[in-house]
Amino acid sequence: MDRSKRKSIRRTVTIAPRVALEPTQQSTQQPDAAGDIPTVYLSKLMKPDFQPEDYLKETLKTVQEKNIRLFRKALEDSRKVASKNLQKNVYKNYESFVFISKEISSMERDMQLLRELLHNINQVGDDLMDEDEQAILEAEETPAARFGRRRTMRMSMANQQDLFKDQLTKVWRTIQDAQKFVPFAPNRHVVGEAKSINELSPSTLQIRQKVDIVVLNDMLLLAVRRKRGNYSQTASVADRSFAMSDITVTDVGDSPRVSNLVKIVNRAETFLFGFRTNDAKKEFLLLISHAKSGIFGPEPSALSTGAGEEDQEGMAESVKARVDEMLDALDIHIARREFNEATVLVQRLVKCLDESPKSASSTRKAVETHVAELARLVLADLLIPCSPRKQVAANVSLLHRLGWDKEAKEAFLASRSSTIKNRTRQLKLEGNTRLYIRELAVVYFRLIRNTCEWYSEFFKDPTMISALIAWVRQEMAGYAVIFRRHVFHEMQKFQVIASCLSHTLVEVEILGHAGLDLKFMLDQEFFPDLTNCICSYETRCLSMLNKAVAEDSFAVAS
């Protein structure tokens, strides 16, 4: 070896950068014998008060330029290793994270149910006390005084119901589509309003839109301000509504970035609202407290008269007749497979039943039966493989409007699995394993990418992402089974194996550009097969060598 080659090898050995977890006592007290070789100490990088400028000044104070380049490469390598370890830890603990999230969600629902039950128990106790007091007063009253008091109470109840109806009418008139979210119901009335509130993103704290909130005794209505006409006028449009028993309102503490925030949690959804002043926030929280405790507009006592019972019976009969007529129309739409019109009619039926809570159970059961029949037909259409995107989106939207989100999710993923199987069966294996694996990778991974894009568009609920991850793992396992059968079990040459793995990695990298990195899954699936393949190849070579030595007829030369 000439002098120049020995000099270059010595240089690469002596100036290679080093990585250590933390500096030892020897490294801090004694100078480095190899020269100004920078060392990356990971413990310094992990400090909470880490300052990059100070660290670079301290580390690279007397280092030459060529060693600084190597130091930069060592930092990049450390970052890549840390990123891979972080990714492995995230996927390793993902199932635990999903399980804990579901437990927290179920605990929140249980707490809301418990709160509602406690409220009902308190209400029952108050009603019992009112009945006892009422019985004592009635026993002490004369018949004439009792008759006059009951007459006055009926008149006050009628006046109160008229007042409540006027309040709802005003809300319907000032807020567009408000009647769809807040229909008429007995004793439903307005407690108060809060205007010009900023709705913020819970993750980024950025302002989404301006909203107005109407607080009712049993519901919460959110209205969005939207421009119309020449864009100089704005109109309030109802956006969503929540039942007061299903929400939890929390006062969020102030921070240096934002202040005067209120958080509203409705099952799995979280909303954040910012108020202009602290007084406005306190006034809103006071309205919520009054609505939950029933201070404003308490519900009248259940005093029934003969006329009232006759009115209720007549109303129930009219509702039943109207529901029967709509059910007949729904049967016609279902028979004609007019699913969109049928879904609109179902929503009208549900609204009609909500407006008459005392409708017969047989009527409600008939409506539920028709809804289930309609949903099953839409699910059958959704399960058809190789359906176009527009048709799939329409079917998922119909099921969402019917309240069958879970079934829609399962049917959508099952149809995509059937699509992958059908496209795989269309591939022809004509003795060229490389070409077959390349086409197989294109079919699998591009359909997986399309499925992820469609899924994020059709299902906005973040709690449904875990089902998509489980589906992706299932399809990856299916691809690994086919790959293993045609490549590893057939004892292909290493060149063929490398080519097939290369085609697979190319398609996986396309998925990575779309935000779905599955390389670690390939490592988990194929590493044992590669190891077994190498070991079997070694065994065959040794067997052939031993056989060749045993069959050798040449004599040993002395």
C-alpha positions as CSV (number, residue, x, y, z in Angstrom):
1,M,0.0,0.0,0.0
2,D,1.4,3.4,-1.0
3,R,1.9,6.3,1.4
4,S,-1.1,8.4,0.2
5,K,-3.6,5.5,0.9
6,R,-2.2,4.9,4.3
7,K,-2.4,8.6,5.1
8,S,-6.1,8.8,4.0
9,I,-7.0,5.7,6.1
10,R,-5.3,7.2,9.1
11,R,-7.1,10.5,8.7
12,T,-10.5,8.8,8.5
13,V,-9.8,6.8,11.6
14,T,-8.5,9.7,13.7
15,I,-11.0,12.4,13.0
16,A,-14.3,10.4,13.0
17,P,-16.8,12.1,15.2
18,R,-18.0,10.5,18.4
19,V,-21.4,10.3,20.1
20,A,-21.7,9.7,23.9
21,L,-24.6,9.9,26.3
22,E,-22.9,12.2,28.8
23,P,-19.3,13.4,29.4
24,T,-17.2,11.3,31.7
25,Q,-14.8,12.6,34.3
26,Q,-11.8,11.6,32.2
27,S,-13.1,13.4,29.1
28,T,-13.7,16.6,31.1
29,Q,-10.3,16.6,32.9
30,Q,-7.9,15.3,30.3
31,P,-7.5,16.7,26.7
32,D,-8.4,14.6,23.8
33,A,-5.4,12.7,22.5
34,A,-6.7,12.5,19.0
35,G,-6.9,16.3,18.6
36,D,-9.8,18.6,18.3
37,I,-12.4,15.9,17.7
38,P,-15.9,17.2,18.6
39,T,-18.1,14.8,20.6
40,V,-21.9,14.9,20.6
41,Y,-23.0,14.6,24.2
42,L,-26.7,13.6,24.2
43,S,-27.3,14.6,27.8
44,K,-26.6,18.2,27.0
45,L,-29.0,18.2,24.1
46,M,-31.8,16.8,26.3
47,K,-31.6,19.5,29.0
48,P,-34.8,21.6,29.4
49,D,-32.9,24.8,29.3
50,F,-30.8,23.9,26.3
51,Q,-29.4,26.9,24.4
52,P,-28.1,26.0,20.8
53,E,-25.9,29.0,20.5
54,D,-24.1,28.5,23.8
55,Y,-23.7,24.8,23.1
56,L,-22.1,25.5,19.7
57,K,-19.8,28.1,21.1
58,E,-18.6,25.8,23.9
59,T,-18.1,22.8,21.7
60,L,-16.7,24.3,18.5
61,K,-14.5,27.0,20.1
62,T,-11.2,25.5,18.9
63,V,-12.4,23.0,16.3
64,Q,-11.2,23.2,12.7
65,E,-13.5,23.5,9.8
66,K,-13.1,19.9,8.6
67,N,-14.0,18.6,12.0
68,I,-17.0,20.9,12.2
69,R,-18.4,19.2,9.0
70,L,-18.0,15.8,10.7
71,F,-19.6,17.2,13.8
72,R,-22.6,18.3,11.8
73,K,-22.9,14.8,10.2
74,A,-22.8,13.3,13.7
75,L,-25.6,15.6,14.8
76,E,-27.7,14.6,11.7
77,D,-27.1,10.9,12.4
78,S,-28.2,11.4,16.0
79,R,-31.3,13.1,14.9
80,K,-32.2,10.3,12.5
81,V,-31.7,7.7,15.1
82,A,-33.8,9.6,17.6
83,S,-36.6,10.1,15.1
84,K,-36.7,6.4,14.3
85,N,-36.7,5.5,18.0
86,L,-39.5,8.0,18.6
87,Q,-41.5,6.6,15.7
88,K,-41.1,3.0,17.0
89,N,-42.2,4.1,20.5
90,V,-45.3,5.8,19.1
91,Y,-46.4,2.8,17.1
92,K,-45.5,0.5,20.0
93,N,-47.7,2.4,22.5
94,Y,-50.4,3.3,20.0
95,E,-52.8,0.5,21.1
96,S,-52.4,1.6,24.8
97,F,-53.1,5.2,23.8
98,V,-56.3,4.2,21.9
99,F,-57.4,2.0,24.8
100,I,-56.8,4.8,27.3
101,S,-58.6,7.4,25.1
102,K,-61.6,5.1,24.9
103,E,-61.6,4.6,28.7
104,I,-61.4,8.4,29.2
105,S,-64.3,8.9,26.7
106,S,-66.4,6.2,28.4
107,M,-65.6,7.8,31.8
108,E,-66.8,11.2,30.6
109,R,-70.0,9.7,29.4
110,D,-70.5,7.8,32.7
111,M,-69.9,11.1,34.6
112,Q,-72.4,12.9,32.5
113,L,-74.9,10.1,33.0
114,L,-74.2,10.2,36.8
115,R,-74.7,13.9,36.8
116,E,-78.0,13.6,35.0
117,L,-79.2,10.9,37.4
118,L,-78.2,13.0,40.5
119,H,-80.1,15.9,39.0
120,N,-83.2,13.7,38.5
121,I,-82.9,12.5,42.1
122,N,-82.8,16.1,43.3
123,Q,-85.8,16.9,41.1
124,V,-87.8,14.0,42.5
125,G,-87.0,15.1,46.0
126,D,-88.1,18.6,45.3
127,D,-91.3,17.4,43.6
128,L,-92.1,15.2,46.6
129,M,-91.6,18.2,49.0
130,D,-93.8,20.4,46.8
131,E,-96.5,17.7,46.7
132,D,-96.5,17.4,50.6
133,E,-96.7,21.2,51.0
134,Q,-99.4,21.3,48.4
135,A,-101.4,18.6,50.2
136,I,-101.2,20.5,53.5
137,L,-102.4,23.7,51.9
138,E,-105.3,22.0,50.1
139,A,-106.4,20.4,53.4
140,E,-106.5,23.8,55.1
141,E,-108.3,25.6,52.2
142,T,-112.0,25.8,51.6
143,P,-113.5,24.3,48.4
144,A,-114.2,27.8,47.0
145,A,-110.7,29.0,47.6
146,R,-109.2,25.8,46.2
147,F,-111.2,26.2,43.0
148,G,-110.1,29.8,42.6
149,R,-106.5,29.0,43.1
150,R,-106.5,26.2,40.6
151,R,-108.2,28.4,38.0
152,T,-105.6,31.1,38.6
153,M,-102.8,28.6,38.2
154,R,-104.1,27.3,34.9
155,M,-104.3,30.8,33.6
156,S,-100.7,31.5,34.7
157,M,-99.5,28.3,33.0
158,A,-101.2,29.2,29.8
159,N,-99.7,32.7,29.8
160,Q,-96.3,31.3,30.6
161,Q,-96.5,28.8,27.7
162,D,-97.4,31.7,25.4
163,L,-94.5,33.7,26.6
164,F,-92.1,30.7,26.0
165,K,-93.5,30.3,22.4
166,D,-93.0,33.9,21.7
167,Q,-89.4,33.6,22.8
168,L,-88.8,30.7,20.5
169,T,-90.5,32.4,17.6
170,K,-88.2,35.4,18.0
171,V,-85.2,33.1,17.9
172,W,-86.5,31.4,14.8
173,R,-87.0,34.8,13.1
174,T,-83.6,36.3,13.9
175,I,-81.5,33.2,13.4
176,Q,-81.7,31.3,10.1
177,D,-82.4,27.5,10.3
178,A,-82.8,27.8,14.1
179,Q,-86.1,25.9,14.1
180,K,-84.3,22.9,12.6
181,F,-81.9,22.7,15.6
182,V,-84.3,24.0,18.3
183,P,-87.8,22.8,17.5
184,F,-90.8,23.7,19.7
185,A,-91.2,21.7,22.9
186,P,-93.3,22.3,26.0
187,N,-91.7,24.5,28.6
188,R,-88.7,25.2,26.3
189,H,-87.7,28.8,26.7
190,V,-84.7,31.2,26.3
191,V,-82.5,31.9,29.4
192,G,-80.2,34.4,27.7
193,E,-77.9,35.2,24.8
194,A,-74.2,35.9,24.3
195,K,-73.1,37.7,21.1
196,S,-69.8,38.3,19.2
197,I,-67.9,35.3,20.7
198,N,-64.7,34.0,19.0
199,E,-64.7,30.2,18.4
200,L,-61.0,29.0,18.7
201,S,-59.3,25.9,17.6
202,P,-58.5,23.7,20.7
203,S,-55.1,22.7,19.2
204,T,-53.7,25.9,17.8
205,L,-55.8,28.5,19.6
206,Q,-56.4,30.3,16.2
207,I,-59.8,32.0,15.7
208,R,-62.1,30.0,13.5
209,Q,-65.2,32.2,13.3
210,K,-67.5,34.6,15.1
211,V,-70.5,32.9,16.8
212,D,-73.6,33.9,18.8
213,I,-74.8,31.5,21.6
214,V,-78.4,31.3,22.7
215,V,-78.8,29.6,26.1
216,L,-82.1,27.8,26.6
217,N,-83.3,25.9,29.6
218,D,-82.5,22.5,28.0
219,M,-80.4,23.3,25.0
220,L,-77.5,25.4,23.7
221,L,-77.7,26.9,20.2
222,L,-74.6,28.1,18.3
223,A,-75.2,30.5,15.4
224,V,-72.5,31.5,12.9
225,R,-72.3,35.0,11.4
226,R,-72.1,34.8,7.6
227,K,-72.0,37.5,4.9
228,R,-74.7,37.8,2.4
229,G,-75.8,40.1,-0.5
230,N,-73.1,42.8,-1.1
231,Y,-70.9,41.3,1.7
232,S,-71.6,44.4,3.9
233,Q,-74.4,42.7,5.8
234,T,-74.1,39.6,8.0
235,A,-76.8,37.1,9.0
236,S,-76.8,34.7,11.9
237,V,-77.2,31.1,10.7
238,A,-77.7,28.2,13.1
239,D,-74.7,25.9,13.0
240,R,-75.2,23.3,15.8
241,S,-77.0,22.6,19.0
242,F,-76.3,20.6,22.2
243,A,-78.5,19.2,24.8
244,M,-77.8,20.9,28.2
245,S,-77.6,17.5,29.9
246,D,-74.9,16.3,27.5
247,I,-72.4,19.1,27.8
248,T,-69.8,20.1,30.3
249,V,-68.9,23.8,30.5
250,T,-65.5,24.7,32.1
251,D,-63.8,28.0,32.8
252,V,-60.3,27.8,31.3
253,G,-57.7,29.7,33.3
254,D,-55.9,32.7,31.7
255,S,-52.5,32.3,30.1
256,P,-49.9,34.7,28.7
257,R,-51.2,33.9,25.2
258,V,-55.0,34.0,25.6
259,S,-57.5,34.9,28.3
260,N,-61.3,34.8,29.0
261,L,-61.7,31.3,27.6
262,V,-64.6,28.8,28.2
263,K,-64.4,25.1,27.1
264,I,-67.5,23.2,26.2
265,V,-67.2,19.3,26.0
266,N,-70.0,17.4,24.2
267,R,-69.2,13.7,24.3
268,A,-66.1,13.3,22.1
269,E,-66.2,16.9,20.8
270,T,-64.4,19.8,22.4
271,F,-65.1,23.5,21.6
272,L,-63.2,26.6,22.8
273,F,-64.7,30.0,23.0
274,G,-63.0,33.4,23.7
275,F,-64.9,36.3,25.2
276,R,-64.0,40.0,24.9
277,T,-64.0,40.7,28.7
278,N,-64.0,38.8,31.9
279,D,-67.4,40.2,32.7
280,A,-68.9,38.8,29.5
281,K,-67.4,35.4,30.4
282,K,-68.8,35.5,33.9
283,E,-72.2,36.4,32.6
284,F,-72.2,33.5,30.2
285,L,-71.2,31.0,32.9
286,L,-74.0,32.5,35.1
287,L,-76.5,31.8,32.3
288,I,-75.3,28.2,32.0
289,S,-75.6,27.8,35.7
290,H,-79.1,29.2,35.7
291,A,-80.2,27.0,32.8
292,K,-78.8,23.8,34.5
293,S,-80.4,24.7,37.9
294,G,-83.7,25.9,36.4
295,I,-83.7,29.3,38.1
296,F,-85.2,31.1,35.1
297,G,-88.5,29.8,34.0
298,P,-89.1,26.8,36.3
299,E,-91.3,24.1,34.8
300,P,-94.9,24.4,36.0
301,S,-96.4,21.6,38.1
302,A,-98.1,18.8,36.3
303,L,-101.7,19.9,36.9
304,S,-104.0,18.1,34.4
305,T,-107.5,19.0,33.6
306,G,-110.1,17.3,31.5
307,A,-109.7,19.7,28.7
308,G,-105.9,19.4,28.8
309,E,-106.1,15.6,28.5
310,E,-108.5,15.9,25.6
311,D,-106.1,18.3,23.8
312,Q,-103.2,15.9,24.4
313,E,-105.1,13.0,23.1
314,G,-106.2,14.9,20.0
315,M,-102.6,16.0,19.4
316,A,-101.4,12.4,19.7
317,E,-104.0,11.2,17.2
318,S,-103.0,13.8,14.7
319,V,-99.3,13.0,15.1
320,K,-100.0,9.3,14.6
321,A,-102.0,10.0,11.5
322,R,-99.2,12.2,10.1
323,V,-96.5,9.6,10.9
324,D,-98.5,6.8,9.3
325,E,-98.8,8.9,6.1
326,M,-95.1,9.6,6.0
327,L,-94.3,5.9,6.7
328,D,-96.4,5.0,3.6
329,A,-94.4,7.5,1.5
330,L,-91.2,6.1,3.0
331,D,-92.1,2.6,1.8
332,I,-92.6,3.9,-1.7
333,H,-89.2,5.7,-1.7
334,I,-87.4,2.6,-0.4
335,A,-89.1,0.4,-3.0
336,R,-88.0,2.8,-5.7
337,R,-84.5,2.9,-4.2
338,E,-84.7,6.7,-3.8
339,F,-82.5,6.7,-0.8
340,N,-81.8,10.4,-0.6
341,E,-85.5,11.3,-0.5
342,A,-86.1,8.5,2.0
343,T,-83.4,9.9,4.3
344,V,-85.0,13.3,4.1
345,L,-88.3,11.8,5.1
346,V,-86.7,9.9,7.9
347,Q,-85.3,13.1,9.3
348,R,-88.7,14.7,9.2
349,L,-90.2,11.7,11.0
350,V,-87.6,11.9,13.8
351,K,-88.3,15.6,14.1
352,C,-92.0,15.0,14.3
353,L,-91.5,12.3,17.0
354,D,-89.2,14.7,19.0
355,E,-91.9,17.4,18.9
356,S,-94.4,14.9,20.4
357,P,-92.5,13.0,23.2
358,K,-95.7,11.3,24.4
359,S,-96.3,9.5,21.1
360,A,-97.0,5.8,21.2
361,S,-94.2,3.3,21.5
362,S,-95.6,1.3,18.6
363,T,-95.2,4.4,16.4
364,R,-91.6,4.9,17.4
365,K,-90.9,1.2,16.8
366,A,-92.4,1.3,13.3
367,V,-90.2,4.3,12.5
368,E,-87.1,2.5,13.8
369,T,-87.9,-0.5,11.8
370,H,-88.1,1.5,8.6
371,V,-84.9,3.3,9.4
372,A,-83.1,0.0,9.9
373,E,-84.4,-1.3,6.6
374,L,-83.3,1.8,4.8
375,A,-79.8,1.7,6.4
376,R,-79.4,-2.0,5.5
377,L,-80.0,-1.3,1.8
378,V,-77.6,1.6,1.8
379,L,-75.0,-0.6,3.6
380,A,-75.5,-3.3,0.9
381,D,-74.7,-0.7,-1.8
382,L,-71.7,0.5,0.2
383,L,-70.3,-3.1,0.4
384,I,-70.1,-3.4,-3.4
385,P,-66.4,-3.5,-4.3
386,C,-64.8,-1.2,-6.9
387,S,-67.5,1.4,-6.5
388,P,-66.7,5.0,-7.8
389,R,-65.7,7.6,-5.2
390,K,-68.9,9.7,-5.8
391,Q,-71.2,6.8,-5.1
392,V,-69.2,5.8,-1.9
393,A,-69.3,9.3,-0.6
394,A,-73.1,9.5,-1.2
395,N,-73.7,6.2,0.7
396,V,-71.5,7.2,3.6
397,S,-73.3,10.6,3.8
398,L,-76.7,8.9,3.9
399,L,-75.6,6.6,6.7
400,H,-74.2,9.5,8.7
401,R,-77.5,11.3,8.4
402,L,-79.3,8.2,9.6
403,G,-77.0,7.9,12.6
404,W,-75.2,4.7,11.4
405,D,-71.7,6.0,11.5
406,K,-70.1,2.9,13.0
407,E,-71.7,0.5,10.5
408,A,-70.8,2.9,7.7
409,K,-67.1,2.8,8.8
410,E,-67.0,-1.0,8.9
411,A,-68.8,-1.4,5.6
412,F,-66.5,1.1,3.9
413,L,-63.3,-0.7,5.1
414,A,-64.8,-4.1,4.2
415,S,-65.6,-2.9,0.6
416,R,-62.0,-1.5,0.2
417,S,-60.6,-4.9,1.3
418,S,-62.8,-6.6,-1.3
419,T,-61.6,-4.1,-3.9
420,I,-58.0,-5.0,-3.1
421,K,-58.7,-8.7,-3.4
422,N,-60.5,-8.3,-6.7
423,R,-57.7,-6.3,-8.2
424,T,-55.2,-8.8,-6.9
425,R,-57.0,-11.7,-8.5
426,Q,-56.9,-9.9,-11.9
427,L,-53.0,-10.0,-11.8
428,K,-51.5,-12.8,-14.0
429,L,-48.5,-14.8,-12.8
430,E,-46.7,-15.9,-15.9
431,G,-43.5,-17.1,-14.4
432,N,-42.0,-13.6,-13.9
433,T,-41.9,-13.1,-10.2
434,R,-40.4,-9.6,-10.3
435,L,-43.2,-8.3,-12.6
436,Y,-45.9,-9.9,-10.5
437,I,-44.6,-8.5,-7.2
438,R,-44.2,-5.0,-8.8
439,E,-47.8,-5.0,-10.0
440,L,-49.0,-6.5,-6.6
441,A,-47.2,-3.6,-4.7
442,V,-48.8,-1.0,-7.0
443,V,-52.3,-2.5,-6.4
444,Y,-51.9,-2.9,-2.6
445,F,-50.2,0.3,-1.6
446,R,-51.9,2.7,-4.0
447,L,-55.3,1.4,-2.9
448,I,-54.3,1.7,0.7
449,R,-53.3,5.4,0.0
450,N,-56.6,6.1,-1.7
451,T,-58.5,4.5,1.1
452,C,-56.7,6.7,3.7
453,E,-57.5,9.8,1.7
454,W,-61.2,8.8,1.3
455,Y,-61.5,7.8,5.0
456,S,-60.2,11.2,6.3
457,E,-62.7,12.9,4.0
458,F,-65.7,10.8,4.9
459,F,-65.2,10.3,8.6
460,K,-64.3,13.5,10.5
461,D,-64.5,12.0,14.0
462,P,-61.0,11.6,15.4
463,T,-62.0,8.6,17.5
464,M,-62.5,6.5,14.3
465,I,-58.8,6.8,13.2
466,S,-57.9,3.7,15.2
467,A,-60.1,1.5,12.9
468,L,-58.2,2.8,9.9
469,I,-54.8,2.0,11.5
470,A,-56.0,-1.6,12.3
471,W,-57.2,-2.0,8.7
472,V,-53.9,-0.8,7.3
473,R,-52.1,-3.4,9.5
474,Q,-54.4,-6.1,8.3
475,E,-53.9,-5.3,4.6
476,M,-50.1,-5.1,5.2
477,A,-50.2,-8.6,6.7
478,G,-52.2,-9.8,3.7
479,Y,-49.6,-8.4,1.3
480,A,-46.8,-10.0,3.3
481,V,-48.5,-13.4,3.0
482,I,-48.6,-13.2,-0.8
483,F,-45.1,-11.9,-1.0
484,R,-43.8,-14.6,1.3
485,R,-45.6,-17.3,-0.7
486,H,-44.2,-16.2,-4.1
487,V,-40.7,-15.0,-3.1
488,F,-39.4,-16.7,0.1
489,H,-41.2,-20.1,-0.1
490,E,-40.3,-20.6,-3.7
491,M,-36.6,-20.3,-2.8
492,Q,-35.9,-17.5,-5.3
493,K,-32.4,-16.2,-6.0
494,F,-31.2,-13.3,-3.8
495,Q,-31.2,-11.0,-6.9
496,V,-34.9,-11.7,-7.3
497,I,-35.6,-11.2,-3.6
498,A,-33.7,-7.9,-3.6
499,S,-35.6,-6.7,-6.8
500,C,-39.0,-7.6,-5.2
501,L,-38.1,-5.8,-2.0
502,S,-36.9,-2.8,-4.0
503,H,-40.3,-2.5,-5.8
504,T,-42.1,-2.8,-2.5
505,L,-40.0,0.0,-0.9
506,V,-40.7,2.3,-3.8
507,E,-44.5,2.0,-3.3
508,V,-44.1,2.3,0.4
509,E,-42.1,5.6,0.0
510,I,-45.0,7.0,-2.1
511,L,-47.2,6.3,0.9
512,G,-44.7,8.1,3.1
513,H,-45.0,11.2,0.9
514,A,-48.7,11.1,1.5
515,G,-48.2,11.0,5.3
516,L,-48.4,7.3,6.0
517,D,-45.0,5.7,6.7
518,L,-45.1,1.9,6.8
519,K,-41.5,0.9,6.5
520,F,-41.3,-0.3,10.0
521,M,-44.1,-2.8,9.2
522,L,-42.2,-4.2,6.3
523,D,-39.2,-4.7,8.6
524,Q,-41.3,-6.5,11.1
525,E,-42.9,-8.8,8.5
526,F,-39.9,-9.6,6.3
527,F,-36.9,-9.7,8.7
528,P,-37.5,-13.2,10.0
529,D,-38.0,-14.5,6.4
530,L,-34.8,-12.9,5.2
531,T,-32.9,-14.5,8.1
532,N,-34.4,-17.9,7.4
533,C,-33.6,-17.6,3.7
534,I,-29.9,-16.8,4.5
535,C,-29.7,-19.7,6.9
536,S,-31.2,-22.1,4.5
537,Y,-28.9,-21.0,1.7
538,E,-26.0,-21.5,4.0
539,T,-27.2,-25.0,4.9
540,R,-27.6,-25.9,1.2
541,C,-24.1,-24.6,0.4
542,L,-22.6,-26.7,3.2
543,S,-24.5,-29.8,2.1
544,M,-23.3,-29.4,-1.5
545,L,-19.7,-28.9,-0.3
546,N,-19.8,-32.0,1.9
547,K,-21.3,-34.0,-0.9
548,A,-18.6,-32.8,-3.3
549,V,-15.9,-33.7,-0.8
550,A,-17.5,-37.1,-0.2
551,E,-17.7,-37.9,-3.9
552,D,-14.1,-36.7,-4.6
553,S,-12.1,-39.7,-5.9
554,F,-8.7,-38.1,-6.0
555,A,-6.1,-39.6,-3.6
556,V,-4.4,-37.4,-1.1
557,A,-0.9,-36.5,-2.3
558,S,1.9,-37.3,0.1
